Amino acid sequence: MSDYIVRATAANGQIRAFAITSRELTETARIRHNTSPVMTAALGRLLSGAVMMGAMMKGEKDLLTIQIQGSGPAKALTVTADSAGHVKGYPEVADVILPPNAQGKLDVGGAIGIGVMSVIKDLGMKEPYVGQIALQTGEIADDLTYYFVTSEQIPSSVGLGVLMNKNNTVKQAGGFILQLMPFTDEETIAKLEKQIADLKSITALLEKGDTPEQLLKEVLGDIPFEVTDTLPASFHCNCSKERISKSLATIGRKDLDEMIADGNGIEVKCHFCNTSYQFDTEELKEIRH
């Protein structure tokens, strides 16, 4: 089964829930960016979180971007998701190598370090909405949980995981986001808090090969839930030679003249998917006119 997201409600609409399996999109990102295991885990977690948050948006053209800037060797991560299950992203440094953390897991927090997370939502208004938080652990799920509580005032729980094979390909990836509605009663809150406290690690659930529906069942326990929608999820970049040539047209005649005079043409690489586009001298002359 390919990657997909489920949207659900639980406890008679008191809890909003999302879950995803994202092995394929994380593996695609790993191949595109040739990431080391710790960076595959960091990027995979952020892609999974962002694509679920994208699924919370309503408009066809709505876009969500999450940027993490940290003091660690990874430096920065950027991902962008739409409301249709498409997500893309890249690390500033793809080949960070670190020893495992105290729990013996990939040290994503160590790779990212201390810094800030910015969430930018372009909902077709004059100005995009920007929420910014200080990173809490750099482990990404904790930081997204904190973002929801502080920037959007929504009590939430986020779990994200990426499991690697011995040959450094992605074995499993996925996660969940649970959010309490303002009218959630105390009994439901207490029950959910206990469920989350007792939860095995998200990677343990993914290792069993849980589907998004099974993930929610494990996380919610005996809290009843109803799946309202499923949505395919994929790593998808909308770059093209045409789009790149349009952006080249904005850089100014002087720079283009220099490129043309050089006579070798240029290569432009898309940050998000690492695709290379070649422009020869004749093409550059076309763009300049």
RODO-2510 file (C-alpha; in nm, 4 decimals, decimal comma):
residues 289
     n   res          X          Y          Z
     1     m     0,0000     0,0000     0,0000
     2     s     0,1328     0,3447    -0,0893
     3     d     0,1543     0,6261     0,1642
     4     y    -0,1710     0,7781     0,2808
     5     i    -0,3221     1,0009     0,5487
     6     v    -0,6413     0,9318     0,7431
     7     r    -0,8519     1,2065     0,8975
     8     a    -1,0708     1,1008     1,1868
     9     t    -1,2780     1,2245     1,4776
    10     a    -1,2810     1,0545     1,8170
    11     a    -1,4847     1,0687     2,1377
    12     n    -1,7947     1,2002     1,9576
    13     g    -1,6095     1,4803     1,7814
    14     q    -1,4142     1,5967     2,0868
    15     i    -1,0814     1,4891     1,9340
    16     r    -0,9557     1,5573     1,5825
    17     a    -0,7057     1,2965     1,4628
    18     f    -0,4685     1,2487     1,1708
    19     a    -0,2322     0,9587     1,0991
    20     i     0,0029     0,8752     0,8148
    21     t     0,2297     0,6064     0,6802
    22     s     0,5041     0,7777     0,4828
    23     r     0,7729     0,5213     0,3999
    24     e     0,7692     0,5853     0,0253
    25     l     0,7767     0,9645     0,0410
    26     t     1,0583     0,9525     0,2994
    27     e     1,2562     0,7063     0,0842
    28     t     1,2017     0,9307    -0,2207
    29     a     1,3406     1,2274    -0,0236
    30     r     1,6381     1,0144     0,0886
    31     i     1,7202     0,9173    -0,2699
    32     r     1,6732     1,2718    -0,4052
    33     h     1,8971     1,4314    -0,1428
    34     n     2,1297     1,1376    -0,0655
    35     t     2,0746     1,1962     0,3076
    36     s     2,2629     1,0247     0,5891
    37     p     2,0450     0,8137     0,8267
    38     v     2,0027     1,0901     1,0897
    39     m     1,9084     1,3422     0,8190
    40     t     1,6692     1,0938     0,6560
    41     a     1,4992     1,0643     0,9957
    42     a     1,4901     1,4429     1,0475
    43     l     1,3565     1,5170     0,6990
    44     g     1,1145     1,2212     0,7065
    45     r     0,9620     1,3336     1,0363
    46     l     0,9210     1,6913     0,9154
    47     l     0,7721     1,5819     0,5805
    48     s     0,5235     1,3548     0,7635
    49     g     0,4202     1,6281     1,0083
    50     a     0,3896     1,8905     0,7345
    51     v     0,1796     1,6779     0,4984
    52     m    -0,0674     1,6023     0,7820
    53     m    -0,0828     1,9741     0,8625
    54     g    -0,1373     2,0416     0,4926
    55     a    -0,4371     1,8081     0,5060
    56     m    -0,5874     2,0381     0,7739
    57     m    -0,6106     2,3221     0,5197
    58     k    -0,9235     2,3733     0,3121
    59     g    -0,8293     2,5637    -0,0043
    60     e    -0,6924     2,3989    -0,3203
    61     k    -0,4150     2,6574    -0,3468
    62     d    -0,3327     2,6742     0,0254
    63     l     0,0347     2,6119     0,1015
    64     l     0,2116     2,5375     0,4288
    65     t     0,5868     2,5784     0,4737
    66     i     0,7837     2,4745     0,7824
    67     q     1,1384     2,6007     0,8258
    68     i     1,3706     2,4866     1,1011
    69     q     1,6908     2,6759     1,1688
    70     g     1,9174     2,5281     1,4322
    71     s     2,2638     2,5522     1,5833
    72     g     2,3449     2,1864     1,5085
    73     p     2,5377     2,0478     1,2096
    74     a     2,2141     2,0079     1,0062
    75     k     2,1785     2,3911     1,0069
    76     a     1,8316     2,4063     0,8468
    77     l     1,5406     2,2083     0,7025
    78     t     1,2619     2,3400     0,4778
    79     v     0,9443     2,1547     0,3754
    80     t     0,6325     2,2662     0,1880
    81     a     0,2962     2,0861     0,1718
    82     d    -0,0357     2,1544     0,0002
    83     s    -0,3877     2,0467     0,0965
    84     a    -0,3885     1,7536    -0,1508
    85     g    -0,1273     1,5310     0,0167
    86     h     0,1767     1,6583    -0,1767
    87     v     0,4914     1,7465     0,0154
    88     k     0,8507     1,8346    -0,0742
    89     g     1,1519     1,9395     0,1285
    90     y     1,5268     1,9579     0,1629
    91     p     1,7989     1,9741     0,4280
    92     e     2,0674     2,2414     0,4153
    93     v     2,3274     1,9755     0,5076
    94     a     2,2376     1,6273     0,3831
    95     d     2,5256     1,4166     0,5158
    96     v     2,5397     1,4804     0,8933
    97     i     2,6842     1,1796     1,0794
    98     l     2,6325     1,1576     1,4582
    99     p     2,6536     0,8757     1,7150
   100     p     2,3168     0,7488     1,8498
   101     n     2,1521     0,9442     2,1329
   102     a     2,1178     0,8209     2,4933
   103     q     1,8213     0,6011     2,3911
   104     g     2,0259     0,4406     2,1144
   105     k     1,8173     0,6158     1,8490
   106     l     1,9146     0,8418     1,5594
   107     d     2,0085     1,1749     1,7212
   108     v     1,7790     1,4130     1,5303
   109     g     1,7784     1,6598     1,8215
   110     g     2,1588     1,6662     1,8186
   111     a     2,1670     1,7224     1,4429
   112     i     1,9277     2,0174     1,4656
   113     g     2,0385     2,1722     1,7961
   114     i     1,8734     2,4803     1,9455
   115     g     1,7008     2,7322     1,7233
   116     v     1,3622     2,8273     1,5808
   117     m     1,0771     2,6671     1,3892
   118     s     0,8668     2,8876     1,1601
   119     v     0,5298     2,7755     1,0213
   120     i     0,4141     2,9818     0,7235
   121     k     0,0601     2,9341     0,5907
   122     d    -0,0261     3,0927     0,2579
   123     l    -0,4057     3,0813     0,2538
   124     g    -0,4591     3,3242    -0,0331
   125     m    -0,4875     3,6286     0,1957
   126     k    -0,2851     3,9463     0,1458
   127     e    -0,0272     3,8314     0,3974
   128     p     0,0662     3,4737     0,4910
   129     y     0,0171     3,3644     0,8523
   130     v     0,3519     3,3118     1,0266
   131     g     0,3907     3,1364     1,3612
   132     q     0,7343     3,1008     1,5187
   133     i     0,8541     2,9086     1,8240
   134     a     1,1845     2,8334     1,9905
   135     l     1,2746     2,4677     1,9352
   136     q     1,2028     2,2605     2,2473
   137     t     1,4059     1,9462     2,1743
   138     g     1,4854     1,9522     1,8021
   139     e     1,3198     1,6100     1,7789
   140     i     1,0456     1,7698     1,5612
   141     a     0,7340     1,5972     1,7048
   142     d     0,7824     1,7729     2,0426
   143     d     0,8401     2,1012     1,8611
   144     l     0,5225     2,0674     1,6526
   145     t     0,3262     1,9808     1,9683
   146     y     0,4602     2,2982     2,1304
   147     y     0,3850     2,5020     1,8154
   148     f     0,0168     2,3970     1,8154
   149     v    -0,0242     2,4813     2,1835
   150     t     0,1539     2,8190     2,1764
   151     s     0,0859     2,9556     1,8263
   152     e    -0,2567     2,8097     1,7535
   153     q    -0,3792     2,7553     2,1131
   154     i    -0,4779     2,3952     2,0294
   155     p    -0,3794     2,1300     2,2875
   156     s    -0,2213     1,8623     2,0688
   157     s    -0,0052     1,5522     2,0715
   158     v     0,2255     1,4772     1,7790
   159     g     0,4154     1,1497     1,7266
   160     l     0,6546     1,1039     1,4312
   161     g     0,8998     0,8269     1,3495
   162     v     1,1365     0,6984     1,0823
   163     l     1,2918     0,3508     1,0979
   164     m     1,5980     0,2704     0,8867
   165     n     1,7142    -0,0588     0,7380
   166     k     2,0746    -0,1764     0,7858
   167     n     2,1532    -0,0635     0,4282
   168     n     2,0295     0,2897     0,5188
   169     t     1,7104     0,2713     0,3131
   170     v     1,3824     0,3616     0,4871
   171     k     1,2092     0,0666     0,6541
   172     q     0,9028     0,2459     0,7919
   173     a     0,7920     0,6051     0,8496
   174     g     0,4772     0,7706     0,9747
   175     g     0,3062     0,9409     1,2637
   176     f    -0,0050     1,0995     1,4116
   177     i    -0,1462     1,4318     1,5254
   178     l    -0,4241     1,4435     1,7874
   179     q    -0,5978     1,7695     1,8740
   180     l    -0,8502     1,8510     2,1454
   181     m    -1,1552     2,0555     2,0539
   182     p    -1,2405     2,3460     2,2912
   183     f    -1,5423     2,1550     2,4319
   184     t    -1,3540     1,8332     2,5205
   185     d    -1,4643     1,7085     2,8637
   186     e    -1,2208     1,6382     3,1493
   187     e    -1,2830     1,2630     3,1436
   188     t    -1,1833     1,2371     2,7752
   189     i    -0,8750     1,4548     2,8331
   190     a    -0,7643     1,2354     3,1261
   191     k    -0,8221     0,9168     2,9260
   192     l    -0,6250     1,0482     2,6280
   193     e    -0,3389     1,1712     2,8459
   194     k    -0,3113     0,8242     3,0017
   195     q    -0,3186     0,6595     2,6588
   196     i    -0,0357     0,8799     2,5326
   197     a     0,1691     0,8337     2,8505
   198     d     0,1384     0,4535     2,8165
   199     l     0,2146     0,4541     2,4458
   200     k     0,5083     0,2554     2,3196
   201     s     0,7348     0,4570     2,0909
   202     i     0,5869     0,5489     1,7560
   203     t     0,8669     0,3551     1,5843
   204     a     0,7623     0,0376     1,7722
   205     l     0,4118     0,0747     1,6232
   206     l     0,5517     0,1461     1,2770
   207     e     0,7832    -0,1547     1,3025
   208     k     0,4765    -0,3774     1,3303
   209     g     0,3685    -0,2422     0,9919
   210     d     0,0676    -0,0544     1,1339
   211     t    -0,1561     0,1240     0,8831
   212     p    -0,2690     0,4796     0,9692
   213     e    -0,5987     0,3323     1,0951
   214     q    -0,4129     0,0841     1,3192
   215     l    -0,1862     0,3628     1,4459
   216     l    -0,4929     0,5578     1,5604
   217     k    -0,6389     0,2447     1,7212
   218     e    -0,3168     0,1940     1,9214
   219     v    -0,2897     0,5605     2,0178
   220     l    -0,6569     0,6087     2,1131
   221     g    -0,7043     0,2711     2,2840
   222     d    -1,0706     0,2275     2,3804
   223     i    -1,1638     0,5847     2,2792
   224     p    -1,3961     0,5270     1,9820
   225     f    -1,3040     0,6988     1,6550
   226     e    -1,4439     0,7304     1,3067
   227     v    -1,2344     0,7776     0,9912
   228     t    -1,3857     1,0644     0,7912
   229     d    -1,1459     1,0739     0,4969
   230     t    -0,8352     0,9142     0,3455
   231     l    -0,5886     1,0989     0,1259
   232     p    -0,2903     0,9656    -0,0748
   233     a     0,0399     1,1266     0,0303
   234     s     0,3508     1,1638    -0,1850
   235     f     0,6782     1,3479    -0,2276
   236     h     0,5941     1,5770    -0,5171
   237     c     0,7843     1,8734    -0,6604
   238     n     0,6187     2,1049    -0,9126
   239     c     0,9422     2,2427    -1,0564
   240     s     0,9863     2,2483    -1,4352
   241     k     1,2211     2,3982    -1,6930
   242     e     0,9520     2,6546    -1,7751
   243     r     0,9229     2,7662    -1,4110
   244     i     1,3013     2,7917    -1,3757
   245     s     1,3279     2,9992    -1,6956
   246     k     1,0629     3,2379    -1,5589
   247     s     1,2700     3,2906    -1,2446
   248     l     1,5870     3,3367    -1,4538
   249     a     1,4035     3,6123    -1,6422
   250     t     1,3765     3,8082    -1,3145
   251     i     1,7509     3,8215    -1,2344
   252     g     1,8412     4,1231    -1,4482
   253     r     1,9945     4,1749    -1,7929
   254     k     2,3477     4,2368    -1,6664
   255     d     2,3727     3,8943    -1,5001
   256     l     2,2142     3,7223    -1,8007
   257     d     2,4553     3,9035    -2,0364
   258     e     2,7478     3,7719    -1,8303
   259     m     2,6123     3,4149    -1,8501
   260     i     2,5667     3,4495    -2,2274
   261     a     2,9162     3,5988    -2,2769
   262     d     3,0621     3,3073    -2,0803
   263     g     2,9384     3,0811    -2,3629
   264     n     2,9056     2,7643    -2,1530
   265     g     2,5378     2,7864    -2,0602
   266     i     2,4331     2,7194    -1,7011
   267     e     2,2923     2,4434    -1,4824
   268     v     2,0198     2,5268    -1,2304
   269     k     1,9281     2,2798    -0,9583
   270     c     1,5928     2,2712    -0,7748
   271     h     1,6525     2,2839    -0,3963
   272     f     1,3465     2,0757    -0,3191
   273     c     1,4050     1,7735    -0,5431
   274     n     1,7627     1,8130    -0,6692
   275     t     1,6562     1,7973    -1,0359
   276     s     1,9059     1,9719    -1,2659
   277     y     1,8023     2,1904    -1,5590
   278     q     2,0494     2,2884    -1,8346
   279     f     2,0213     2,6153    -2,0276
   280     d     2,2515     2,6677    -2,3256
   281     t     2,3570     3,0089    -2,4584
   282     e     2,0729     3,0247    -2,7121
   283     e     1,8129     2,9516    -2,4412
   284     l     1,9622     3,2226    -2,2208
   285     k     1,9321     3,4709    -2,5101
   286     e     1,5642     3,3761    -2,5447
   287     i     1,5077     3,4358    -2,1728
   288     r     1,6789     3,7761    -2,1912
   289     h     1,4378     3,9086    -2,4584
***
